[in-house]
Each structure stands twice: as structure tokens, then as C-alpha cells.
Amino acid sequence: MAFSYRYGALCAEAVPLEAIASRFGTPCYVYSRAAIERGYRAYADALAGRDALICYSVKANSNLAVLALMARLGAGFDIVSGGELARVLAAGGDPRKVVFSGIGKSEAEIEQALRARILCLNLESEEELARVAAVAARVGSRAPIAFRVNPDVDAKTHPYISTGLKTSKFGVPYGEAERLYRDALRLPQVEIVGVGCHIGSQMLGPAPLAAATRRIAALASRLARAGVALRHIDLGGGIGIRYRNERVAPIARFAAGCLKALAGRGETLILDPGRSIVGSAGVLLTRVEYVKRNGAKKFLVVDAAMNDLLRPALYDAWHDIVPVRKGRARPHVYDVVGPVCESADFLGKRRKLAAGRGDLLAVLSAGAYGMVLSSNYNSRPRAAEVLADGDRAHLVRRRERADELYAAEEVPAL
């Protein structure tokens, strides 16, 4: 287990979270190296024997230590910005294993990607095809491209993270894909290398992904008959994790559905997992500042807030919250809230916890879309990040200082 109790104290691998809090302070994100490696290997094992590339989705957790670990494991990377590309390269990632998604790539980002010689630009509109061709002509290169196609399959997930429907802002409509590929085939500045899709995040069962794979495979067959040869089929990511009481199918079942739909095809299979690799591999460590009562309502006011972990405020998302040390106090039902001046600033509501002032709590399943969504709202420095590795704890991002929050600002002479 990445996080388990030993003699009544919650540990990250073999490192007590109390020791991490004492050494690095709170709030603090803590990740397990072993859990991250297990998450990646679940995909590698499920795809063994198939020509495949696992492109870790950088947006889930972009800490350099996490990216470097992925690179050492042989992963590629799915990025959505020039900043993420810079992070991948700084962490030692191979640009030839990078796919660049996202609907709003700037000319500067496209040029950056072409000069880095990445594997593929995933295009999401007709206008983007024209822009990529123009940039490629200017820099004297040929752009490797694929279209992200919406197969119009419902991922059966939260509306904010369901992305493969025909009403989505992402990708191109399934019915227009063949025409767009024929248009691209006539452009000497681009090289068609693949086709892709991504239908949504936090998928619990394999059926939607298998259905999308069948739709994309049928499209690939029609493209081949039209003279468009594809080197890879990118099926995106989006496999979920358990946050509360969800029943999530094993990675192998998701992979099996994709492999069955692609049986007999020779293209490289690309998957872009993020949350399912790092989500359960991290916790947010926080300390209780006050125990407050307003009438019948009880609150634990902690030092972590919505600026540290946005998901509860953004999605009304559930994260289990547990005491770091068992048996410290009598349990009560509390709302666990932060110090930010917003009513939406909560980490959990109606939680039965035994905790008092000064006690440590761990917000579980916080390894994905935690630190990457954090902000400096209320001029709060962002949290530290720590990687647990056996009985060692490595500081992989120090806590910000208050003076760094305004270091780029200037007061003009008025």
C-alpha cells in the first residue's frame, strides 16, 4: 500500500506523514514513487506484445520529479501547452515520444513543437490545420499531424470532463474527419501520421472506450481506402480511480476492449493516461488550525484551501479525508474548510473525524489535478511537494515564499 497506518500513524511508503509535516510543513503534497511506478506498469503489462506507446498526460501532475520518473520508465508524454513541453524536456523526456493536444495552440507553441521534433501535433480544427501548415512553411519543416476526432460516444462521466460528444469544444466532428484528412493530404507542409480521440475523464468501465475505439478503427479503414496511411491510433486516456465508493474496472479490461477493437490492425496504439497513474499515488497533508462551531454546525478549519485543492469547489468532488494519527479525539461530524474567503472553500463536507486543533489530516487520492490546479488566490504561497521513496522523503518542490508572489510586479512612478 502506498499510504497505510503503521502503529496508528499514517505513512507514505515507510515514511510517517508526521515526520514529513515536521520537516517540510503544511499544506504539503506527498507522492509515492512505488505507487506511480505500479500505475505505469499496469498499462505496460496490459499492452505487452502490442506495438504501443504510453504517453503520460502531463496535465494530471506536472512536477519534474514525476515526469523524470515517467521518462525513466520509458513513457511518452501527452501535452497541452508549450510550458508542458518545456517541463518534459527539462525532465529528460524524449520529444520523439510527445503528442501535443489542445484546441488553442499559438503560433509560438507550434513552432516550439516543430523545432523540438515532437512525435505529433493533434489538430482540433480546420483553422488549426491552416495555421500549422503556415508555421511549418515558415520554419522550413514538415509538421507531423493527426486529427482529434469526436466519435460522439458518451463517456458516462461528469459533464465538465466529458469531451468526446459532438457538442464538445474539443476535436473535430466524426462526420467531417475524412474531408479534413483529404485536405491535409494536399498540403506539402504537413505529414499525416495518425488519428486520435479522447472521450472524457474518470471513466469507470471499459464499454465507452471500446465503442470509441471501434468508431475510430472504422474511420482508419476508410482513410486507408482513400490513400491516407496512418502510423498510429491515439485513443486518449480518461480511465478513472476510486475517490469514494466507485467501482473502477482494472486497467487490463480497458486495454482488452481497445485491443479487441483493433485486432488485425498494424498501427501503433497510443494511450494517454494521467489520473489512473498518479491520482491514488498522492495525498494533501494539512493541519487543523481551529475547531469552530456555528450553532449546530461544526467545522475543522485547516491550513489547506481551495487554492491548494480546487476539485471539491470546482466539481463538488469527493476526496476521503483521514486523520494522520488514529485515536486522537472523539469523532464528530465536521465540514473541513480552508481559510480562503469564499464559501466554496471546502475540502470535504459532513465528514466523521476524530481530530482537534493541531492534528494532521490527509486528503486522499490527491495526486492528480491537485497541485497543477493550485493558485495564489488570497496571496497564498503554493504548497510544497514531497516524493516518498521507501524510507526516504525527497523535497521535489519547495514551498513558495510570500515575496515570490509579487516579484514580477512593478509599481510605476505616478
MOZIGI-V779693 format. One record per pair of residues at least 12 apart in sequence whose C-alpha atoms are under 6 Angstrom apart, sorted by the first residue. I is the first residue (numbers start at 1). J is the second residue. Records with the same first field share a line. If there is no record, write none. Layout:
# MOZIGI-V779693
I: J, J
This chain:
# MOZIGI-V779693
2: 32, 35
8: 325, 326
9: 324, 325
10: 324
13: 390
14: 390, 391
15: 391
26: 286
27: 285, 286, 304, 383
28: 284, 285, 383, 384, 385
29: 283, 284, 385
30: 282, 283, 385, 386, 387
31: 281, 282, 387, 388
32: 281, 387, 388
33: 389
35: 281
36: 277, 278, 281
39: 277
40: 277
46: 252
51: 268
52: 268, 269, 270
53: 270
54: 75, 76, 270, 271
55: 75, 76, 77, 78, 272
56: 77, 78, 272, 273, 274
57: 77, 78, 272, 273, 274
58: 79
60: 274, 275, 368, 369
61: 368, 372
64: 91
67: 91
68: 91
71: 93
76: 97, 98
77: 98
78: 98, 99
79: 100, 101
80: 100, 101, 102
82: 109
95: 118
96: 118, 119
97: 119
98: 118, 119
99: 119, 120, 121
100: 121, 122
101: 122
103: 124
120: 144, 145
121: 145
122: 145, 146, 147, 148
123: 146, 147, 148
124: 148, 171, 172
125: 172
133: 189
136: 189
137: 189
142: 189, 190
143: 190, 191
144: 190, 191, 192, 193
145: 192, 193
146: 192, 193, 194, 195
147: 195
148: 171, 196, 197
149: 171, 172, 174, 197
150: 164, 171, 172, 173, 174
151: 174, 212
152: 164, 165, 166
153: 165
155: 199, 200, 208
161: 200, 201
162: 200
163: 199, 200
164: 198, 199
193: 230, 231
194: 230, 231, 232, 233
195: 233
196: 233, 234, 235
197: 235, 236
198: 236
200: 238
201: 238
202: 238, 239, 240
203: 238, 239, 240
204: 240, 248
205: 249
206: 254
210: 257, 258
213: 258
214: 261
231: 267
232: 267, 268, 269
233: 269
234: 270, 271
235: 271
236: 271, 272
237: 271, 272, 273
239: 276
240: 276
241: 276
243: 319
275: 368
278: 367, 368
279: 365, 366, 367, 368
280: 365, 367
281: 367
282: 365, 366, 367
283: 363, 364, 365, 366
284: 362, 363
285: 362
286: 303, 304, 360, 361
287: 302, 303, 358, 359, 360
288: 301, 302, 357, 358, 359
289: 301, 302, 357
290: 357
298: 334
299: 334, 335, 336
300: 336
301: 337, 338
302: 338
304: 338
305: 338
306: 345
307: 374, 375
308: 374
309: 370
312: 347
313: 344
319: 364
320: 363, 364
321: 362, 363
322: 361, 362
323: 361
324: 360, 361
329: 354, 355
330: 354
331: 353, 354
332: 352, 353
333: 350, 351, 352
334: 350, 351
335: 348, 349, 350
336: 348
381: 400, 402
382: 400
383: 399
384: 397, 398, 399
385: 397
